[in-house]
Amino acid sequence: MSARERVLERVRSACQERERTEHPGAFESRDAGADPASRLTTLATMLEAAGAEVVRVDGMVEAGKWVRRFANDFESVSVGVTVPSQLRPTISTKGSHEAALGLSMARAAIAETGSLLMDARDGRRTQLLVPTHVVFVYQADVHPTFRGALSSVRADLPSAIGLHSGPSKSADIAQTLVTGVHGPGRLIVVLVA
């Protein structure tokens, strides 16, 4: 019997002796707000607590004006493939490894955790390599729970999703918090009505 087979046999034996438990059922999350206004407030509060910035705009036209003004402070931008044309600034476009600003479109947002559901098809490098990341999310796509957000994309589920809840942070070394180590040091979430 090989070492692998011996290990697998021990695992099988341990599983047979383990007491069976019933499935706990659906996860009961805390109330993130039944109405859309409550969900938006909860999402913004959770994102800001994690260090993100939140901007609310009234429609795509205002979102386009906002991003063009904001992008003026940057030399270059990397834009995710799902970002609509009206949200693309006119500054120089570069690859995500060179750009100072990244723009993405979230598939959904989760109010209870203050998280953005990001689609890998938008461009993971744009989401992870730029120092400043702006993520647009439609207010109608803000769900109270993770389950609701995931259910909303079920028909077109990508091979990988990311949950972004604020700027990149790490306290691995000497328990000193540092932002921007493994991703963007600044996250701005633009909630589009």
trRosetta pair geometry for C-beta under 8 A, 3 or more apart (Angstrom, degrees):
i j d omega theta_ij theta_ji phi_ij phi_ji
1 5 4.7 -123 -171 90 88 128
1 6 5.6 109 130 -60 116 85
1 9 7.6 -11 -174 -14 142 144
2 5 4.7 97 54 7 78 102
2 6 7.1 -137 97 -6 42 86
3 6 5.7 -54 -150 34 33 113
3 7 6.5 33 153 -19 65 104
4 7 5.9 -56 -152 35 31 110
4 8 6.4 26 153 -14 66 108
5 8 5.7 -55 -145 40 32 110
5 9 6.2 37 155 -23 65 106
6 9 5.7 -54 -147 34 29 113
6 10 6.6 30 154 -19 63 103
7 10 5.8 -55 -154 34 32 110
7 11 6.6 31 150 -18 65 105
8 11 5.6 -52 -149 36 35 113
8 12 6.3 37 153 -19 67 104
9 12 5.7 -51 -146 36 32 112
9 13 6.2 34 154 -20 64 107
10 13 5.7 -54 -146 37 30 113
10 14 6.3 30 156 -19 65 107
11 14 5.9 -56 -147 37 29 110
11 15 6.3 28 155 -19 64 108
12 15 5.8 -59 -149 36 29 110
12 16 6.5 29 155 -21 64 106
13 16 5.9 -55 -151 32 30 111
13 17 6.6 18 157 -10 64 110
14 17 6.1 -65 -150 42 31 105
14 18 6.4 44 152 -40 65 104
15 18 5.6 -44 -148 15 34 119
24 27 7.9 52 104 -81 116 60
26 147 7.6 35 -161 -101 104 165
27 147 7.1 175 56 -44 106 128
29 32 7.0 -11 126 -21 122 105
29 112 5.2 -12 166 -140 133 168
29 144 7.5 156 90 136 133 94
29 145 4.8 155 34 -115 155 116
29 146 7.6 151 -75 17 151 86
29 147 7.7 -163 -15 8 131 110
30 112 6.0 145 62 -143 83 113
31 34 7.5 -36 -163 -37 103 80
31 144 7.6 -42 -165 -167 46 129
32 38 7.3 141 138 129 51 99
32 39 6.0 54 133 -115 97 72
32 42 4.8 175 -166 114 78 165
32 43 8.0 61 -179 -52 117 72
32 110 7.9 -81 -137 169 171 64
32 111 3.8 132 168 99 129 113
32 112 3.9 -98 -68 -67 131 78
32 144 3.9 157 66 -159 112 78
32 145 6.4 172 14 -60 134 62
33 36 8.0 90 130 -132 116 2
33 37 7.5 -120 175 83 138 52
33 38 2.5 -169 -150 119 130 111
33 39 4.5 -153 82 -56 119 54
33 41 7.0 121 -66 51 162 96
33 42 5.2 -166 -6 -12 123 130
33 111 6.2 -86 37 147 106 160
33 144 6.1 -162 61 -109 61 103
34 38 6.7 38 40 53 46 141
34 144 7.1 -5 -94 -73 36 146
35 38 5.0 90 62 9 79 105
35 39 7.2 -147 96 -7 40 89
36 39 5.5 -56 -147 35 35 113
36 40 6.4 34 158 -19 68 104
36 139 6.8 70 -178 154 118 103
36 140 7.7 -29 -126 -105 133 49
36 142 7.2 105 -149 70 78 111
37 40 5.8 -54 -150 35 31 111
37 41 6.4 30 154 -17 64 107
38 41 5.7 -56 -147 38 32 111
38 42 6.2 31 156 -18 67 107
38 111 7.8 64 121 -172 71 157
39 42 5.8 -56 -146 39 29 109
39 43 6.2 31 156 -20 65 107
39 111 4.2 -111 -156 -68 75 151
39 142 4.9 147 135 124 120 113
39 143 7.2 -103 -154 164 141 7
39 144 5.6 -98 -105 -80 110 67
40 43 5.7 -53 -145 37 29 112
40 44 6.3 27 157 -17 64 108
40 56 7.6 59 -180 -102 130 127
40 111 7.6 -66 -50 -106 19 116
40 139 6.1 -6 -90 -145 122 103
40 142 5.9 104 -81 81 65 168
40 191 6.3 99 -143 -168 108 160
41 44 5.9 -56 -147 38 28 109
41 45 6.2 29 155 -20 64 109
42 45 5.7 -56 -146 37 29 112
42 46 6.3 25 158 -15 65 109
42 111 4.2 62 89 178 117 106
42 112 6.9 -4 148 -80 135 36
42 114 7.6 -131 142 -70 70 80
42 144 7.9 42 66 -132 150 68
43 46 6.0 -62 -149 40 27 107
43 47 6.2 23 158 -16 65 110
43 54 7.8 136 117 -118 86 144
43 109 5.6 50 -137 142 141 128
43 110 7.5 148 -108 91 99 31
43 111 4.4 -78 -57 -114 85 68
43 114 5.8 138 -154 -113 49 61
43 142 5.5 -82 -39 -150 155 128
43 191 7.7 121 98 -87 134 133
44 47 5.9 -57 -143 39 28 109
44 48 6.1 24 161 -15 65 111
44 54 4.4 -172 -133 106 90 174
44 56 7.9 -36 -86 -52 137 108
44 191 7.5 -62 -73 -26 103 144
45 48 6.1 -60 -145 40 24 107
45 49 6.3 28 155 -23 62 109
45 114 7.2 -114 83 -85 56 123
46 49 5.7 -53 -147 33 30 114
46 50 6.7 21 155 -12 62 108
46 111 7.2 137 12 -178 137 46
46 112 7.6 83 -62 139 161 18
46 113 6.3 142 173 141 153 22
46 114 2.3 -152 117 -52 111 123
46 115 7.9 -55 125 -25 133 56
46 165 7.4 -65 143 -159 102 100
47 50 5.9 -66 -156 40 32 106
47 52 4.1 -61 171 64 93 127
47 54 5.5 106 85 -61 134 114
47 114 4.4 -168 -52 -170 56 110
47 165 7.0 -143 -110 -169 64 58
47 166 6.5 164 -158 -81 60 80
47 187 7.8 -119 -170 107 105 118
47 189 5.7 -62 -165 16 161 144
48 51 7.7 105 -170 -31 32 7
48 52 6.3 -91 -80 69 36 70
48 53 7.3 56 -104 -110 79 30
48 54 6.0 -73 -57 -1 97 112
49 114 6.9 -166 46 -30 100 173
50 114 5.9 169 -3 112 126 138
50 165 5.1 -105 -163 141 175 87
50 166 3.0 -134 132 -55 110 141
50 167 7.8 169 135 24 86 62
51 166 4.5 87 54 -173 88 122
51 167 5.0 -77 112 26 122 101
51 169 7.1 121 22 -57 154 127
51 179 6.8 -154 165 -107 158 138
51 187 7.4 85 105 37 83 103
52 114 7.7 178 31 165 131 114
52 165 7.5 -129 -25 155 130 40
52 166 4.6 -126 -37 -119 94 65
52 167 6.5 164 -81 -25 65 73
52 187 4.3 -49 -118 89 95 107
52 188 7.1 162 -174 -94 83 24
52 189 5.7 37 158 -9 132 107
53 186 7.4 2 3 -174 115 89
53 187 7.0 171 25 93 72 55
53 188 4.6 -22 71 -111 107 74
53 189 7.1 175 86 22 51 68
54 188 7.7 171 -83 -162 22 58
54 189 5.1 -18 -109 67 70 99
54 191 6.6 19 -171 -13 96 110
55 66 6.6 155 146 -177 144 149
55 188 6.3 19 -3 178 113 102
55 189 7.2 176 27 87 69 48
55 190 4.8 -20 72 -109 104 72
55 191 7.0 -176 88 22 49 73
56 139 7.9 48 -140 -78 96 122
56 190 7.8 155 -95 -162 21 55
56 191 4.8 -23 -109 67 71 108
56 193 7.3 55 -179 -40 91 97
57 62 4.2 -175 -179 112 105 111
57 63 4.6 147 92 -74 150 69
57 66 5.4 -110 -87 -17 142 147
57 190 6.1 3 4 -174 116 101
57 191 7.1 162 24 79 66 55
57 192 5.7 -17 69 -109 98 63
57 193 6.9 -137 99 7 50 87
58 62 5.0 64 58 14 66 156
58 193 4.9 -14 -132 37 48 133
59 62 5.3 92 64 17 76 99
59 63 6.8 -133 109 -7 39 94
59 192 6.8 50 -147 -173 8 88
59 193 5.7 -41 -47 73 54 89
60 63 5.3 -54 -141 38 35 115
60 64 6.2 40 157 -23 67 102
60 84 7.0 -36 -144 83 128 150
60 86 5.5 61 162 96 112 141
60 87 7.2 -92 -156 -55 87 96
60 192 6.4 46 -78 -168 56 133
61 64 5.8 -53 -153 32 29 112
61 65 6.7 27 150 -15 62 104
61 86 7.4 -59 -93 171 44 138
62 65 5.6 -52 -148 37 36 111
62 66 6.2 40 152 -23 67 105
63 66 5.6 -52 -147 35 31 114
63 67 6.4 25 158 -15 65 106
63 86 7.7 82 82 118 98 101
63 87 5.9 -28 127 -101 110 104
63 136 6.4 69 -168 -127 138 126
63 190 6.0 115 -136 150 100 134
63 192 4.8 -9 -68 -107 142 114
64 67 6.1 -56 -144 37 28 104
64 68 6.4 27 158 -18 63 108
64 86 4.5 -68 -82 159 134 87
64 87 5.7 -112 -92 -88 71 49
65 68 5.9 -59 -149 37 29 110
65 69 6.5 27 156 -16 65 106
66 69 6.0 -61 -153 38 29 108
66 70 6.1 24 154 -16 67 113
66 190 6.7 155 102 -133 143 136
67 70 5.5 -55 -139 42 33 112
67 71 5.8 34 161 -23 68 110
67 87 5.5 75 19 -162 161 72
67 88 7.9 -18 117 -71 140 6
67 89 5.6 -134 134 -56 94 99
67 103 6.9 54 -152 -113 135 135
67 134 6.7 144 -120 133 100 159
67 190 7.4 -57 -67 -50 97 170
68 71 5.9 -53 -138 36 26 110
68 72 7.2 46 154 -40 56 93
68 89 5.1 153 -106 -118 57 90
68 90 7.0 30 -130 8 101 89
69 72 6.1 -43 -167 3 33 117
70 73 6.9 -57 177 21 45 105
70 89 8.0 -122 70 -70 77 141
70 134 7.0 108 118 -86 148 151
70 188 7.6 -155 -162 100 152 166
71 74 5.5 -67 -162 42 58 108
71 77 6.0 -20 -142 -64 121 136
71 89 3.6 -65 58 -77 167 173
71 91 5.2 -150 153 0 115 129
71 101 6.2 -177 -124 98 81 168
72 89 8.0 -143 -48 -160 55 141
72 91 7.5 -179 -95 -62 35 125
74 77 6.3 91 108 -66 134 83
74 91 6.3 115 89 122 86 170
74 99 8.0 42 166 -178 128 80
74 100 4.7 -165 -151 84 105 118
74 101 4.2 2 -153 -21 174 126
74 132 7.2 -132 -86 56 135 135
75 91 6.9 171 167 179 21 126
75 92 6.5 -15 155 45 66 119
75 100 6.0 81 41 8 82 132
76 91 6.4 -160 -110 136 27 109
76 92 4.6 -51 -106 90 81 98
76 93 6.8 115 -164 -133 85 10
76 94 4.1 15 174 4 140 119
76 98 6.5 -19 98 121 155 92
76 99 4.6 -123 116 -123 101 71
76 100 5.8 110 56 14 76 85
76 101 7.1 177 95 32 47 85
77 88 8.0 162 108 -159 143 71
77 89 5.9 115 -13 54 162 111
77 91 5.4 101 -7 78 110 108
77 92 7.3 146 20 83 72 49
77 93 5.9 -45 73 -107 78 60
77 94 7.3 127 56 27 28 75
77 99 5.5 54 -164 -158 11 129
77 100 7.7 -52 -80 58 47 69
77 101 4.6 -35 -108 80 78 103
77 102 7.1 149 -164 -95 69 26
77 103 6.2 17 -177 -7 118 107
78 93 7.1 102 -101 -162 39 74
78 94 6.2 -63 -69 79 83 63
78 95 6.4 19 -104 164 118 21
78 96 4.0 111 -165 -88 170 66
78 98 7.9 129 -58 62 114 67
78 99 3.8 -170 -25 28 93 157
78 101 7.3 176 24 91 67 51
78 102 4.8 -20 68 -108 97 79
78 103 7.4 -178 89 23 50 68
78 123 7.4 -147 152 131 106 146
78 125 7.2 -85 161 113 151 93
78 126 4.6 -156 124 -114 111 91
78 129 7.6 14 44 73 164 106
78 130 5.8 -155 38 -66 119 127
79 83 5.1 -103 -177 49 97 142
79 88 5.5 23 -125 -120 161 99
79 93 6.4 -54 5 -127 105 114
79 102 7.6 172 -83 -158 30 54
79 103 4.8 -8 -119 59 72 108
79 126 6.9 -14 130 -132 5 148
80 83 4.9 110 66 -23 82 102
80 102 7.4 66 -37 175 88 92
80 103 6.2 -125 12 101 85 62
80 104 4.1 71 -17 -115 145 67
80 105 6.0 -146 85 12 132 76
80 122 3.7 5 -172 172 129 93
80 123 4.5 -158 -123 31 71 111
80 126 4.8 -163 -70 83 77 153
80 127 7.1 48 -82 -51 123 86
81 121 6.8 -82 63 146 123 75
81 122 5.9 -162 43 -146 75 40
81 123 5.8 128 -7 -36 86 106
82 104 7.5 39 59 -165 98 64
82 105 4.4 -114 107 50 102 125
82 119 6.7 58 -15 64 155 129
82 121 6.9 79 -43 103 117 93
82 122 4.5 -64 17 -106 112 89
83 87 5.2 -114 178 85 97 115
83 88 6.2 119 119 -70 117 87
83 103 5.2 57 -102 124 160 108
83 104 6.6 -119 -62 -135 108 20
83 105 5.0 173 -86 -32 58 105
83 122 7.5 84 -31 -155 78 104
83 136 7.0 107 -125 27 89 127
84 87 5.2 80 66 12 81 103
84 88 7.7 -137 103 -21 44 90
84 105 7.3 89 -11 -79 74 144
85 88 5.6 -51 -155 14 41 119
87 103 6.7 179 136 174 103 139
87 105 7.8 114 73 -76 154 104
87 136 6.0 -46 -154 -37 160 159
88 103 7.2 176 -107 78 59 156
89 103 7.8 157 4 -40 95 149
91 101 8.0 59 75 47 142 132
93 99 7.6 -24 -163 -93 45 127
94 98 4.3 -89 151 88 132 112
94 99 4.4 169 70 -69 99 83
95 98 5.2 71 63 20 80 101
95 99 6.7 -159 86 -19 31 96
95 125 7.6 -27 175 131 82 142
96 99 5.7 -50 -122 31 33 112
96 102 6.2 38 -130 -99 95 118
96 123 6.9 171 -51 155 140 118
96 125 3.8 151 61 134 153 101
96 126 4.7 -125 -95 -79 127 51
96 128 7.8 57 160 60 139 65
96 129 4.4 100 143 61 103 127
96 130 5.8 -90 -159 -48 81 90
97 125 6.9 -48 -45 -175 76 124
97 129 5.5 -59 -88 167 52 150
99 102 6.2 113 102 -71 127 71
99 126 7.9 2 59 -123 142 76
99 129 8.0 88 52 101 88 102
99 130 5.4 -34 94 -107 95 110
100 130 6.7 80 153 -160 16 94
100 131 5.9 -29 -158 39 62 112
100 132 6.5 22 150 26 71 104
101 130 6.0 39 173 -177 9 137
101 131 7.9 -46 -74 61 41 78
101 132 5.1 -27 -109 78 68 105
101 133 7.8 156 -164 -90 53 30
101 134 6.8 10 -174 -1 99 107
102 126 4.4 155 -155 -177 117 74
102 127 6.7 -171 143 -77 146 24
102 129 7.4 121 -62 66 142 70
102 130 3.4 177 -25 20 110 153
102 132 7.0 172 23 91 72 53
102 133 4.6 -17 68 -113 108 73
102 134 7.0 180 89 28 54 66
102 184 6.9 -116 36 -78 123 130
103 126 7.2 -45 55 175 42 127
103 133 8.0 169 -80 -160 24 57
103 134 5.1 -16 -108 70 70 101
103 135 7.9 159 -160 -87 46 35
103 136 7.4 22 -172 -11 91 103
104 118 6.5 9 151 -135 145 111
104 122 5.2 78 -149 148 98 140
104 123 7.2 -143 -104 58 101 93
104 126 5.8 148 -70 116 101 115
104 127 5.4 45 -66 -85 157 86
104 133 6.7 -1 9 -173 113 100
104 134 7.4 164 27 88 66 53
104 135 4.9 -20 72 -111 96 78
104 136 7.3 -166 95 24 46 72
105 122 6.1 -161 49 -121 77 134
105 135 7.3 145 -108 -162 13 68
105 136 5.2 -27 -112 66 67 98
105 137 7.5 136 -168 -83 57 50
106 109 5.9 54 126 -61 149 84
106 116 4.2 -97 -115 -168 139 106
106 117 6.0 101 -176 60 96 57
106 118 5.9 -67 -119 -86 73 65
106 135 5.2 59 -40 170 102 114
106 136 6.9 -158 13 86 80 43
106 137 4.0 -17 53 -87 122 103
106 141 7.1 168 103 111 96 136
106 164 7.9 -122 -102 45 114 114
106 189 7.9 7 -18 -138 140 99
107 117 4.8 -70 65 104 98 101
107 118 6.9 152 6 -119 92 16
107 119 4.8 95 -45 -39 121 106
107 141 7.1 -150 143 -176 39 140
107 149 7.9 108 103 179 93 95
107 152 7.8 160 145 100 94 106
107 153 5.2 32 157 -87 135 139
107 161 7.5 -74 30 -130 140 113
108 116 7.8 161 89 -162 43 52
108 117 4.2 10 59 40 84 129
108 137 7.3 75 -164 -150 15 116
108 141 4.6 -131 -117 170 61 100
108 142 7.4 153 -174 -92 70 26
108 143 5.9 6 177 -1 121 112
108 149 4.0 163 121 -153 137 94
108 150 7.9 -142 61 -53 150 31
108 152 5.3 121 -88 72 145 134
108 153 6.2 -127 -14 -34 125 113
109 115 6.9 170 -158 91 62 46
109 116 5.3 -30 -106 -107 81 60
109 117 6.7 -146 -78 8 28 83
109 137 4.8 69 -37 171 120 160
109 141 6.2 95 12 112 81 85
109 142 4.5 -23 69 -110 109 73
109 143 7.0 163 79 22 52 68
109 149 6.9 -136 77 -110 17 132
109 189 7.7 91 -108 -165 139 137
110 113 5.0 11 110 43 118 97
110 114 7.3 -44 87 16 77 12
110 115 4.5 2 48 57 112 92
110 116 7.8 -148 16 -70 79 17
110 117 6.7 92 -27 -40 98 98
110 142 7.9 -167 -63 -158 11 63
110 143 6.0 -25 -107 71 56 89
110 144 7.9 7 -158 120 61 19
110 145 6.6 -7 -150 166 97 18
110 146 5.0 17 -128 -81 146 61
110 148 7.8 143 -117 62 81 91
110 149 4.8 -79 -76 -19 89 149
110 163 7.6 -17 19 -141 133 109
111 114 7.4 17 -165 -70 30 48
111 142 5.8 74 -57 170 96 100
111 143 6.8 -141 -1 93 91 37
111 144 5.2 -41 45 -127 122 39
111 145 7.7 -37 49 -49 85 33
112 144 6.1 56 -36 164 100 61
112 145 5.5 20 2 -103 136 56
112 146 7.1 -84 57 -24 117 76
113 146 6.6 29 3 -58 131 103
113 163 7.7 -8 111 -178 140 128
113 165 6.4 -73 143 -108 94 129
114 165 5.4 85 102 -151 86 93
114 166 7.5 30 126 -48 118 94
115 146 7.4 18 57 -94 134 95
115 163 4.5 -8 -174 -172 133 98
115 164 6.6 138 -159 66 72 37
115 165 4.5 -41 -97 -81 76 93
116 135 5.5 20 -149 138 168 156
116 137 6.3 -137 -127 -62 105 139
116 163 7.0 150 68 -157 48 47
116 164 4.5 -20 54 60 105 94
116 165 7.3 -174 12 -73 72 43
116 189 6.7 -163 -65 -113 129 121
117 149 5.1 169 -32 160 144 126
117 150 7.3 -173 -119 -76 148 59
117 153 6.8 -158 135 -10 143 146
117 161 5.9 -17 -169 -175 83 127
117 162 7.8 144 -162 75 38 47
117 163 6.5 -17 -99 -101 54 69
118 122 6.5 -94 -174 37 85 136
118 127 5.6 105 177 -126 152 151
118 135 7.4 -79 -92 -131 109 136
118 161 6.4 141 72 -169 52 68
118 162 4.1 -24 65 63 112 96
118 163 7.3 -170 17 -78 89 19
118 164 5.6 50 -23 -7 129 111
119 122 4.9 104 76 -17 87 99
119 153 7.8 -162 -82 -152 108 148
119 158 4.8 127 -153 -19 88 149
119 161 6.3 -33 -100 -112 44 77
120 124 5.3 -6 -143 -57 78 104
120 158 5.3 177 36 142 89 140
120 159 6.4 -65 54 66 138 80
120 160 4.0 52 -33 73 146 97
120 161 6.7 -112 -23 -82 88 30
120 162 6.9 111 -70 -19 75 97
121 158 5.3 -142 -16 -119 104 133
122 126 6.9 -101 131 62 87 125
122 127 6.8 80 92 -46 113 116
123 126 4.0 47 108 11 119 114
123 127 6.6 153 97 -13 67 87
124 127 5.5 -62 -151 41 37 112
124 128 5.8 3 162 2 73 120
124 160 7.6 -1 -75 97 129 131
124 162 7.2 126 -122 -33 91 139
125 128 6.2 -74 -134 51 27 92
125 129 5.0 -5 -174 1 73 126
126 129 7.2 -41 -90 39 15 93
126 130 6.5 9 -161 -14 49 121
126 133 7.8 122 150 -126 67 100
127 133 6.5 64 -148 -141 44 141
127 162 6.4 136 140 59 154 156
127 164 7.0 -131 -173 -61 112 141
127 183 7.7 -24 135 -151 66 120
127 184 8.0 -94 170 -15 43 118
128 182 7.8 -45 -165 147 99 68
128 183 4.7 -75 -149 -118 66 98
128 184 7.4 -131 -145 -20 24 81
129 183 7.6 -62 -59 -132 22 59
130 133 5.5 130 77 -75 111 79
130 184 5.7 7 86 -89 72 103
131 180 6.4 18 -143 -142 75 126
131 184 6.0 101 171 -135 19 69
131 185 5.6 -17 -166 26 75 100
131 186 6.8 34 145 25 71 97
132 184 6.1 101 -116 -154 12 114
132 185 7.4 -43 -75 61 57 75
132 186 4.5 -14 -116 71 77 115
132 188 7.3 17 -179 -1 94 107
133 164 7.9 -96 112 -169 146 155
133 183 7.7 -20 -20 161 143 97
133 184 3.9 -105 -8 -57 111 169
133 186 7.0 165 26 90 64 61
133 187 5.3 -14 70 -111 99 69
133 188 7.3 180 92 28 49 68
134 188 4.7 -19 -110 70 75 104
134 189 8.0 167 -159 -86 53 22
134 190 6.3 24 -177 -12 98 114
135 164 6.9 156 -45 81 163 144
135 187 6.9 -4 5 -167 111 93
135 188 7.3 166 24 85 65 52
135 189 5.3 -21 69 -112 96 68
135 190 7.1 -179 87 24 43 75
136 190 4.9 -29 -105 71 67 106
136 192 5.7 23 -169 -21 100 124
137 141 5.7 -123 -179 76 88 117
137 142 6.8 92 136 -66 123 85
137 189 6.4 -13 14 -169 114 99
137 190 7.3 151 24 78 63 55
137 191 6.1 -27 73 -108 87 59
137 192 6.9 176 83 19 34 87
138 141 4.5 83 67 3 90 107
138 142 8.0 -141 99 -21 54 76
138 191 8.0 67 -172 -163 13 58
138 192 5.3 -50 -106 73 52 98
139 142 5.8 -35 -163 2 46 116
139 191 5.2 68 -78 175 86 98
139 192 6.4 -139 -17 80 82 41
139 193 5.2 4 7 -105 138 48
141 149 7.9 70 169 -128 78 86
141 152 6.9 153 -145 141 78 156
142 191 7.4 3 -49 -133 133 114
143 146 7.9 135 96 -83 120 11
143 148 3.6 -169 180 106 130 114
143 149 4.2 -166 44 -62 136 73
143 152 6.2 -155 -58 -19 139 135
144 148 5.8 67 48 19 72 152
145 148 4.7 101 59 5 80 100
145 149 7.1 -145 99 -3 45 86
146 149 5.7 -57 -148 39 34 110
146 150 6.0 30 157 -16 69 109
147 150 6.0 -58 -144 40 26 108
147 151 6.1 29 155 -21 63 110
148 151 5.7 -55 -144 37 28 113
148 152 6.5 35 154 -28 62 104
149 152 5.7 -52 -154 26 31 115
149 153 7.2 6 157 0 62 104
150 153 6.5 -71 -156 44 34 95
150 154 6.9 66 145 -64 65 83
151 154 5.4 -15 -154 -29 40 120
153 156 6.0 -80 -171 68 72 75
153 157 5.7 107 128 -90 91 63
153 158 7.9 -33 160 -2 130 79
153 161 7.8 119 93 -93 154 140
154 157 5.9 -9 -143 -48 31 109
157 161 7.7 -68 -162 -42 79 120
158 161 6.0 128 60 -66 106 77
164 187 6.8 -177 160 -134 119 148
166 169 7.0 1 104 -14 114 116
166 187 5.8 -179 -167 40 32 140
167 179 4.9 30 119 -164 127 118
167 180 6.5 -30 171 -60 115 67
167 183 7.5 -177 -174 97 55 94
167 184 5.8 -105 -136 108 78 79
167 185 5.3 33 -171 -176 130 28
167 186 5.6 -10 -97 -86 128 17
167 187 4.8 -160 -68 -5 65 97
168 179 6.3 121 80 -168 63 62
168 180 5.5 100 66 -100 106 20
168 181 5.8 -141 132 46 115 60
168 182 4.8 -160 -166 64 131 68
168 183 3.4 153 -63 57 133 86
168 184 5.9 135 -6 58 102 44
168 185 6.4 -59 49 -80 92 45
169 177 6.1 -13 -167 -162 108 95
169 178 7.1 152 -153 79 58 42
169 179 5.3 -30 -95 -102 73 67
169 181 7.4 59 -158 21 16 104
170 173 7.8 48 129 9 106 81
170 177 7.6 156 83 -144 33 50
170 178 5.7 -22 64 61 81 90
170 181 4.4 -60 20 50 125 148
170 182 6.1 97 -44 -9 125 108
171 175 5.1 26 163 -151 109 44
171 176 6.1 176 -142 66 78 24
171 177 4.7 -30 -83 -83 103 60
171 178 7.2 150 -87 12 50 70
173 176 6.3 -35 91 40 76 97
173 178 7.8 10 46 -1 103 130
178 181 5.3 76 104 -49 109 117
179 185 4.6 101 128 -145 97 82
179 186 8.0 76 144 -57 131 52
180 183 7.2 -116 -140 82 40 43
180 184 6.5 -53 -115 157 77 25
180 185 2.5 -15 -71 -74 118 102
180 186 7.5 4 -79 -17 110 62
184 187 5.7 112 102 -69 127 77
